[in-house]
Amino acid sequence: MKTAADFMTRAPILVPSDTGLARCGRLMLDQQVRQLPVVDDHGKLMGLLTEDDLFRRGAMAGVDQDRWEPHDPDDKAVMASDVMRTEIAPLDMGVSVLRVLNQLIEDELHVVVIQDGDHVRGIVTEHDAVIVASRVLPEDLGLEDEATTSVVTVHMDTGTDEAWASMEEHGIRHLIVIDDQNRIRSVLSHQDLAVAFRGEQTYATVAEIPRLGVVHAAAPGVMANAAATQMADLKVGCLPLADQQGHPVGILTRLDIVHALLLYLEDTLDA
């Protein structure tokens, strides 16, 4: 594993610049992706549409949340090219894996588009890097300096508006939901809240969101390989760390695993 081509997701889902946001929203949820590269008629990269861009403009509606509805009726005709991010720095397929991981960490969107000439050939996300970490990190490698101990929590009776505001205030993508005994009840992602935030079937509190009760946690001191494997298998963006009573004491994110992978590969190559 030396270059971007060795671990990128090949043939990523691309959307033409004139794709409507409703179609983009359906693709993101159906394919479980957070970013969509936007291309012109010749397949050349124009920008990147993220779930943040999409769900700030609207939400999934209907009993089965089967369609995207704009918050502003004037946005019904908005296309991917209207809201995509254009400050994208694609990398060539032949660049080193270390360069890709560095950019993945440093880039605000935490995604790297891989090109061959002018054509998009792949994409590297935090999830891709976590899968690599689960395969290459030694089982005895710890995460002493990676876990975040300043955990942002919300009570299960917190309103969805307030929970959304808390995410925005702290610049985070996950909230740990606790009960009256300060025990972890769930972890809500940015997309969970975005989907539940508005639409015909709305939820007043986080307790009403269907994901409540789904808990994937790890014990403090979990090894890097074990954490990466759990995240990769469950396709989750974080692992809360819980004590024996189920109280939150920290959180591990995909980005923490990516950073551990980068340090390990740097040390391995130096050796």
C-alpha positions in Angstrom: 0.0 0.0 0.0 2.0 3.0 -1.3 -0.2 5.2 -3.3 -3.7 6.7 -3.4 -4.7 4.1 -6.0 -4.0 1.3 -3.4 -6.9 2.2 -1.0 -9.2 4.6 -2.7 -12.8 3.7 -3.3 -12.9 3.2 -7.1 -15.7 4.4 -9.4 -17.3 6.6 -6.8 -20.9 7.9 -7.4 -20.6 11.0 -9.5 -23.5 13.5 -10.2 -23.8 15.8 -13.2 -23.8 19.5 -12.4 -27.5 19.8 -13.2 -28.7 17.1 -10.8 -31.4 18.3 -8.5 -30.9 18.3 -4.8 -33.8 15.9 -4.3 -32.0 13.3 -6.4 -28.7 14.0 -4.6 -30.4 13.5 -1.2 -31.9 10.2 -2.3 -28.5 9.0 -3.6 -26.7 10.0 -0.3 -29.2 8.1 1.8 -29.5 5.0 -0.4 -25.8 4.6 -1.0 -24.8 5.8 2.6 -22.4 8.4 1.4 -21.7 11.8 2.7 -20.2 13.4 -0.4 -20.9 13.4 -4.1 -18.3 14.7 -6.6 -20.0 16.9 -9.2 -18.8 16.7 -12.8 -19.4 18.4 -16.1 -20.6 16.8 -19.3 -17.1 15.5 -20.0 -16.6 14.0 -16.5 -14.3 16.7 -15.3 -14.5 17.6 -11.6 -16.4 20.8 -10.9 -16.9 20.5 -7.1 -18.1 18.5 -4.2 -21.6 18.3 -2.7 -21.7 17.4 0.9 -24.5 16.3 3.2 -24.1 19.5 5.1 -24.8 21.5 1.9 -27.8 19.3 1.1 -29.4 19.1 4.5 -29.0 22.8 5.3 -31.3 23.4 2.3 -33.9 20.7 3.1 -34.7 17.4 4.8 -36.2 14.0 3.9 -39.9 14.0 4.2 -42.8 11.6 4.1 -43.8 8.7 6.4 -40.9 6.7 5.2 -38.7 9.8 4.7 -38.5 8.8 1.0 -38.2 12.2 -0.5 -36.2 15.4 0.0 -38.1 18.6 0.5 -36.5 22.0 0.6 -37.0 24.3 3.6 -37.5 27.1 1.1 -39.9 26.4 -1.7 -37.7 28.5 -4.0 -35.0 25.8 -3.7 -37.0 23.1 -5.5 -35.1 24.0 -8.7 -31.7 24.3 -7.1 -29.1 22.0 -8.7 -25.9 20.4 -7.4 -23.8 23.1 -9.1 -25.6 25.8 -7.2 -24.5 24.7 -3.7 -21.4 22.5 -4.3 -18.0 23.3 -2.8 -15.6 24.4 -5.4 -12.4 24.8 -3.3 -11.4 21.1 -3.9 -7.8 20.0 -4.2 -7.9 16.6 -6.0 -4.8 14.4 -5.9 -3.3 12.2 -8.5 -3.6 8.4 -8.3 0.2 8.1 -7.9 0.6 10.3 -4.8 1.8 8.6 -1.6 -0.6 7.3 0.9 1.0 9.6 3.5 0.1 12.6 1.4 -3.4 11.4 1.1 -3.8 10.8 4.8 -2.3 14.2 5.6 -4.8 16.0 3.3 -7.6 13.8 4.7 -6.9 15.1 8.2 -6.2 18.7 7.2 -9.0 19.3 4.7 -12.1 20.8 6.2 -14.3 18.2 4.4 -12.1 15.3 5.3 -12.4 13.7 1.9 -9.9 13.5 -1.0 -10.9 13.2 -4.6 -8.5 11.1 -6.7 -8.0 11.9 -10.4 -6.2 10.5 -13.4 -5.7 13.5 -15.5 -9.0 15.4 -15.6 -11.1 12.4 -14.7 -12.3 11.3 -11.3 -11.1 7.8 -10.6 -11.7 7.4 -6.9 -12.4 9.0 -3.6 -10.8 8.5 -0.2 -13.0 9.1 2.9 -12.4 8.7 6.6 -14.3 5.4 6.3 -11.8 4.1 3.7 -8.9 5.0 5.9 -10.5 3.3 8.9 -10.9 0.1 6.9 -7.2 0.3 6.0 -6.4 0.9 9.7 -8.3 -2.2 10.7 -6.1 -4.2 8.4 -2.7 -2.8 9.0 -2.5 -1.5 12.6 -0.9 -3.9 15.0 -3.2 -5.3 17.7 -1.1 -4.0 20.6 -1.1 -0.3 19.4 -2.8 1.9 21.9 -4.7 5.2 21.4 -3.5 7.0 24.5 -3.3 10.4 22.8 -6.1 10.1 20.4 -9.4 9.8 22.4 -11.3 13.0 23.1 -12.2 13.3 26.8 -14.3 16.5 26.5 -17.5 14.8 25.5 -20.6 16.7 24.4 -23.8 15.1 25.6 -27.5 15.9 25.4 -30.3 14.5 27.5 -32.7 12.2 25.7 -35.5 14.8 26.3 -33.5 17.5 24.5 -35.3 19.1 21.6 -34.0 18.4 18.2 -33.6 22.1 17.5 -31.4 22.4 20.6 -29.4 19.3 19.7 -28.8 20.7 16.2 -27.7 24.0 17.7 -25.3 22.1 20.0 -23.7 20.4 17.1 -23.3 23.6 15.2 -21.9 25.4 18.3 -19.2 22.8 19.0 -18.5 22.0 15.3 -19.0 18.3 15.8 -20.8 15.6 13.9 -21.9 13.3 16.7 -23.8 13.8 20.0 -23.9 11.3 22.9 -27.4 10.9 24.2 -27.7 10.2 27.9 -30.5 9.4 30.3 -31.3 10.6 33.9 -28.5 8.4 35.3 -25.9 9.8 32.8 -25.8 6.5 31.0 -25.3 6.4 27.2 -28.5 5.7 25.4 -27.5 6.5 21.8 -25.2 8.4 19.5 -26.8 10.7 17.0 -25.0 11.7 13.9 -25.3 14.9 12.0 -27.3 13.1 9.3 -29.6 11.5 11.9 -30.6 15.0 13.1 -30.7 16.5 9.6 -33.2 13.8 8.5 -35.3 14.1 11.6 -35.1 17.9 11.9 -37.8 18.8 9.5 -40.3 17.2 7.1 -43.8 15.8 7.4 -42.7 13.4 10.1 -40.9 15.6 12.6 -39.4 14.7 16.0 -39.7 17.2 18.8 -37.0 15.5 21.0 -34.0 13.3 20.4 -35.8 10.5 22.3 -38.3 10.3 19.5 -35.7 9.6 16.8 -35.8 5.9 15.8 -32.1 5.4 16.4 -32.4 5.9 20.1 -31.2 2.8 21.9 -28.7 1.9 19.3 -25.4 2.0 21.3 -22.0 0.9 20.0 -19.4 1.8 22.7 -15.9 0.8 23.7 -14.1 0.6 27.0 -11.4 3.2 27.8 -8.0 1.9 26.7 -9.4 0.2 23.6 -6.6 -0.7 21.2 -6.4 1.1 17.8 -6.9 -2.0 15.7 -10.0 -3.1 17.7 -11.5 0.4 17.6 -10.9 0.6 13.8 -12.3 -2.8 13.2 -15.5 -2.1 15.2 -16.0 1.2 13.3 -15.3 -0.3 9.9 -17.7 -3.3 10.5 -20.5 -1.2 12.0 -19.9 1.7 9.5 -20.1 4.2 12.4 -18.4 7.5 12.6 -17.4 7.3 16.2 -17.2 5.1 19.3 -18.2 6.6 22.7 -16.0 5.4 25.5 -18.0 4.2 28.5 -17.0 3.1 32.0 -18.5 0.0 33.7 -21.6 1.9 34.6 -22.2 3.0 31.0 -21.3 6.6 31.7 -19.5 8.5 28.9 -15.8 9.2 29.6 -14.6 9.9 26.1 -15.1 9.5 22.4 -13.2 8.2 19.4 -13.9 9.5 16.0 -12.9 8.2 12.5 -10.5 11.1 12.3 -8.7 9.9 15.5 -8.2 6.5 13.8 -6.9 8.2 10.6 -4.4 10.2 12.7 -3.2 7.0 14.4 -2.8 5.3 11.0 -0.8 8.2 9.7 1.6 8.2 12.7 2.0 4.4 12.4 2.8 4.5 8.7 5.2 7.4 9.1 7.1 5.4 11.9 7.0 2.2 9.8 8.4 3.9 6.7 11.1 5.7 8.7 12.2 2.4 10.2 
